[in-house]
C-alpha cells in the first residue's frame, strides 16, 4: 500500500489498537513496533506485552515505559503554573498527556529506525490533531498512519467482525454491547464519553465514577491539608516531600475520598463539533485552588493580572495540540519567570466536594503587609489622603464625558 517499512504504533492492548495492529499488517505489510505508556492510568500494562507477543511482535520491538514522573513534572506542573483552565471549567487532563505520547513515539521511531507512527484516534476527535501536530513539530518528515481515517470499520459491528475473523480475543463485555463509556485515564484525570452521555440532558450515572465518591456520601468531617510550593510547583503534602507523580496521586486519593473534582462539560472540539464529556480530576482541582492561593500573596498585582489575561490563550494552545509550538514555549518562559517568587504553603480544607482555602503564608516572598492593610491604627504607614488625587485623575475622562452629555442635551 505504501513504501513504509517500519511503524511505531501507540498500543494500549485493548480491542481497538489490537485491531489496528492486525490491520496495519494486512494493509501496509510493514514491521511493527508497539509503544505502551504508563501515565498512571492504574491498569496493569504487562498484558499489553503478552498480547503484542501473541500477535507476532518481536520482543525488542515492544516498548512499555513508565512516564508518570516525566508526565507530572514536565507537563502537568508547568501547565498548573499558569492556572490553566479551558472554557472556564476543563483542566485539560487528556490534552496535556498527548504531547508526551507524541514525543515518545518520535523517540522510539528514531531509536528503531521507523519511518512512520500510527495512532488510534478517530477522525472526529481532538487527539488526532494533538498527536500529529506534536509529531510533525518534533520530526517534520515523519509519516503518520491514522487507521480511523482510512478504513471502513466505522461501526462497532464491523470492528467486532474484523476482530473475530482475525482471531483477536474479544472480551465478553464487548460481545454484550461493550463498556458504557469511552474512557481515557492518566494521573491527572479520567474522562468519560459516549453511550449514555451522548444525550446532553441525561445525568451521568453514579456507577460511572471511579475515583470519587459522590459529595453526598463524602465524610461528614472536613480534612485539612498543608501544601508547600517552591517556584510554583507542589513539593510537599503535610510536610512530606515526595516525587511529583506521588504527590499528584496522593491528592487524587484525598480528593476522591471527599467527592472533589467531578465535572460534566459540553466542550467545543477543535474539529468544530460540540462534545459532552464527564471528568474526574480530584488532585488537579485541589492543586489549582492551592496554587492560586499562594500566588495571591506572592505575585505582584499586574503580574497576576497579566497571567490571568494570558491563561485562556495558553489553555487553547494545549487543547488544540500546540504544546511544541514556539508560542507555547514563549508563554511558558514568561509564566515560569513569574513563578520564581511563588514559594510558601497553603492550608486547604476538603469537605463534600469543596476545596476551601483556610490560610496561606510565605516566609520569603509574601507581598502582604499587615501594617499597611490593617483596619487598626497603621501609625502612618499609609496616608489615606493620597487616594483623593488618584481618584480625581482616574475620574477626569469620566467627568469630561459627563459634561459633554449634559451640554448636548
BADREN-878906 format. One record per residue (C-alpha): residue number from 1; z, y, x. Coordinates in steps of 0.2 Angstrom, whole numbers, always signed. Layout:
seq,Z,Y,X
NUM,Z,Y,X
...
# end
This chain:
seq,Z,Y,X
1,+0,+0,+0
2,+3,+12,+15
3,+5,+12,+34
4,+24,+12,+33
5,+31,-1,+44
6,+50,+1,+43
7,+60,+9,+29
8,+79,+13,+28
9,+85,+10,+10
10,+101,+19,+3
11,+108,+2,-3
12,+123,+0,-14
13,+121,-19,-18
14,+120,-15,-36
15,+106,-21,-48
16,+95,-5,-46
17,+95,-5,-27
18,+93,-24,-26
19,+78,-22,-37
20,+72,-8,-26
21,+74,-19,-11
22,+63,-33,-18
23,+50,-20,-25
24,+48,-12,-8
25,+44,-30,-1
26,+32,-33,-15
27,+23,-16,-14
28,+25,-10,+4
29,+27,-26,+14
30,+37,-17,+27
31,+53,-21,+37
32,+68,-15,+28
33,+84,-8,+34
34,+99,-6,+22
35,+112,+8,+23
36,+128,+7,+13
37,+140,+22,+14
38,+159,+21,+11
39,+163,+38,+4
40,+179,+32,-4
41,+172,+26,-20
42,+186,+12,-20
43,+174,-3,-20
44,+173,-17,-8
45,+157,-15,+2
46,+156,-31,+11
47,+147,-39,-4
48,+133,-27,-1
49,+131,-35,+16
50,+131,-53,+9
51,+118,-48,-4
52,+107,-40,+9
53,+108,-56,+20
54,+104,-66,+5
55,+88,-56,+2
56,+82,-59,+20
57,+88,-43,+29
58,+92,-46,+47
59,+110,-43,+52
60,+105,-30,+64
61,+96,-20,+50
62,+112,-19,+39
63,+122,-3,+41
64,+139,-1,+32
65,+148,+15,+38
66,+165,+22,+34
67,+161,+40,+31
68,+177,+45,+22
69,+184,+56,+36
70,+167,+65,+40
71,+164,+67,+22
72,+181,+76,+18
73,+182,+85,+35
74,+164,+91,+37
75,+158,+93,+19
76,+172,+94,+6
77,+184,+105,+15
78,+170,+118,+21
79,+165,+119,+3
80,+183,+122,-3
81,+185,+136,+9
82,+173,+145,-2
83,+182,+140,-18
84,+166,+133,-24
85,+163,+130,-42
86,+146,+128,-51
87,+143,+136,-68
88,+161,+140,-69
89,+168,+123,-70
90,+160,+109,-59
91,+167,+105,-42
92,+151,+98,-36
93,+158,+80,-32
94,+141,+72,-32
95,+131,+86,-25
96,+142,+88,-9
97,+140,+69,-5
98,+121,+69,-4
99,+118,+79,+12
100,+129,+67,+22
101,+120,+52,+15
102,+103,+61,+19
103,+110,+64,+37
104,+115,+46,+40
105,+98,+40,+33
106,+89,+50,+46
107,+101,+45,+59
108,+98,+27,+56
109,+79,+30,+54
110,+80,+37,+72
111,+90,+23,+79
112,+80,+9,+72
113,+63,+17,+73
114,+60,+18,+55
115,+46,+29,+49
116,+52,+31,+31
117,+68,+31,+20
118,+70,+26,+2
119,+82,+30,-12
120,+86,+25,-30
121,+87,+42,-38
122,+77,+44,-53
123,+63,+57,-56
124,+74,+66,-69
125,+89,+70,-59
126,+95,+81,-45
127,+99,+68,-32
128,+81,+65,-28
129,+80,+84,-23
130,+96,+83,-13
131,+91,+68,-3
132,+74,+73,+1
133,+77,+92,+5
134,+91,+86,+17
135,+79,+73,+25
136,+65,+85,+27
137,+76,+98,+35
138,+83,+85,+47
139,+66,+76,+51
140,+51,+85,+45
141,+39,+71,+47
142,+49,+58,+38
143,+40,+48,+24
144,+50,+46,+8
145,+49,+32,-5
146,+56,+36,-22
147,+53,+20,-32
148,+58,+28,-49
149,+43,+40,-47
150,+31,+26,-43
151,+35,+10,-53
152,+33,+6,-71
153,+50,-1,-73
154,+56,+13,-84
155,+66,+4,-96
156,+81,-7,-95
157,+72,-22,-102
158,+58,-21,-89
159,+71,-19,-75
160,+81,-34,-80
161,+65,-44,-82
162,+59,-40,-65
163,+76,-45,-58
164,+76,-61,-67
165,+59,-66,-61
166,+63,-61,-43
167,+79,-71,-43
168,+91,-56,-42
169,+108,-61,-49
170,+111,-51,-65
171,+130,-49,-70
172,+135,-54,-87
173,+139,-35,-91
174,+120,-31,-88
175,+114,-45,-99
176,+126,-39,-113
177,+119,-22,-113
178,+127,-15,-97
179,+141,-4,-92
180,+143,+10,-105
181,+141,+24,-92
182,+131,+28,-76
183,+144,+32,-63
184,+145,+39,-46
185,+161,+39,-36
186,+167,+46,-20
187,+184,+53,-13
188,+181,+69,-22
189,+177,+63,-39
190,+170,+51,-52
191,+156,+56,-63
192,+150,+48,-79
193,+134,+50,-88
194,+123,+41,-101
195,+125,+30,-116
196,+139,+36,-127
197,+139,+53,-118
198,+121,+57,-122
199,+127,+63,-139
200,+135,+80,-134
201,+145,+81,-150
202,+154,+64,-146
203,+171,+65,-137
204,+172,+54,-122
205,+181,+38,-125
206,+199,+36,-117
207,+194,+20,-109
208,+181,+28,-99
209,+193,+37,-87
210,+198,+28,-72
211,+208,+39,-60
212,+218,+50,-73
213,+229,+47,-87
214,+227,+57,-102
215,+238,+73,-102
216,+247,+67,-117
217,+253,+51,-108
218,+257,+60,-92
219,+275,+60,-86
220,+287,+72,-96
221,+294,+78,-79
222,+285,+90,-68
223,+281,+86,-50
224,+282,+99,-36
225,+271,+98,-20
226,+271,+109,-4
227,+254,+110,+3
228,+251,+118,+20
229,+235,+126,+25
230,+228,+130,+43
231,+212,+141,+44
232,+208,+137,+26
233,+210,+118,+27
234,+224,+107,+19
235,+233,+99,+34
236,+249,+93,+26
237,+257,+87,+10
238,+276,+89,+8
239,+277,+91,+27
240,+267,+75,+31
241,+252,+78,+41
242,+238,+66,+39
243,+219,+64,+41
244,+208,+74,+30
245,+202,+60,+19
246,+220,+53,+17
247,+226,+70,+11
248,+212,+71,-2
249,+216,+53,-8
250,+234,+57,-9
251,+230,+72,-20
252,+219,+61,-31
253,+234,+49,-34
254,+246,+63,-38
255,+234,+72,-49
256,+228,+57,-58
257,+246,+52,-62
258,+248,+69,-71
259,+232,+69,-80
260,+224,+83,-69
261,+205,+86,-66
262,+196,+79,-81
263,+180,+89,-86
264,+167,+87,-100
265,+152,+98,-95
266,+134,+101,-100
267,+126,+107,-85
268,+109,+114,-81
269,+99,+102,-69
270,+88,+108,-55
271,+73,+99,-64
272,+75,+110,-80
273,+84,+100,-92
274,+102,+101,-99
275,+113,+86,-95
276,+130,+81,-101
277,+142,+73,-88
278,+161,+70,-88
279,+170,+71,-71
280,+187,+66,-64
281,+192,+77,-49
282,+211,+77,-48
283,+213,+81,-30
284,+199,+94,-29
285,+207,+103,-44
286,+224,+104,-35
287,+216,+109,-19
288,+205,+123,-27
289,+221,+131,-35
290,+231,+130,-20
291,+218,+137,-8
292,+215,+152,-19
293,+234,+155,-20
294,+236,+155,-1
295,+221,+167,+0
296,+229,+178,-12
297,+242,+184,+1
298,+232,+181,+17
299,+215,+189,+13
300,+210,+207,+13
301,+206,+213,-5
302,+187,+217,-1
303,+185,+201,+9
304,+192,+191,-5
305,+180,+200,-17
306,+165,+198,-6
307,+169,+179,-6
308,+170,+179,-25
309,+153,+188,-26
310,+145,+175,-14
311,+153,+160,-21
312,+141,+157,-36
313,+126,+158,-23
314,+134,+146,-11
315,+138,+134,-26
316,+120,+134,-31
317,+114,+131,-14
318,+124,+115,-14
319,+120,+110,-31
320,+101,+112,-28
321,+101,+102,-12
322,+101,+116,+1
323,+116,+111,+12
324,+105,+110,+28
325,+96,+127,+24
326,+98,+142,+36
327,+105,+152,+22
328,+119,+140,+19
329,+123,+140,+37
330,+124,+159,+37
331,+135,+159,+22
332,+146,+146,+30
333,+148,+156,+46
334,+154,+171,+36
335,+166,+160,+25
336,+173,+152,+40
337,+176,+168,+49
338,+187,+174,+34
339,+197,+158,+35
340,+205,+162,+52
341,+220,+170,+43
342,+221,+158,+29
343,+237,+150,+36
344,+253,+146,+26
345,+260,+135,+12
346,+258,+134,-7
347,+270,+126,-19
348,+262,+119,-35
349,+269,+111,-50
350,+259,+97,-58
351,+263,+94,-76
352,+252,+86,-90
353,+235,+91,-85
354,+240,+108,-77
355,+242,+114,-59
356,+254,+128,-59
357,+257,+139,-43
358,+275,+140,-40
359,+275,+150,-24
360,+266,+154,-8
361,+271,+160,+9
362,+263,+163,+26
363,+274,+166,+42
364,+260,+173,+52
365,+246,+181,+41
366,+254,+187,+25
367,+247,+204,+19
368,+261,+205,+5
369,+273,+219,+10
370,+288,+219,-2
371,+294,+236,+5
372,+278,+244,-2
373,+276,+233,-18
374,+294,+234,-24
375,+299,+241,-40
376,+315,+247,-32
377,+318,+262,-21
378,+305,+260,-7
379,+313,+273,+4
380,+297,+282,+6
381,+285,+268,+11
382,+273,+273,-2
383,+270,+291,-8
384,+266,+289,-27
385,+259,+307,-27
386,+244,+301,-16
387,+237,+292,-32
388,+233,+308,-40
389,+219,+313,-28
390,+212,+296,-28
391,+211,+296,-47
392,+203,+313,-48
393,+190,+308,-35
394,+185,+292,-44
395,+185,+301,-61
396,+174,+315,-55
397,+157,+307,-61
398,+165,+301,-77
399,+171,+319,-81
400,+154,+327,-77
401,+145,+314,-88
402,+158,+318,-102
403,+155,+337,-101
404,+136,+334,-102
405,+138,+324,-118
406,+149,+337,-126
407,+137,+351,-120
408,+122,+342,-128
409,+129,+338,-145
# end
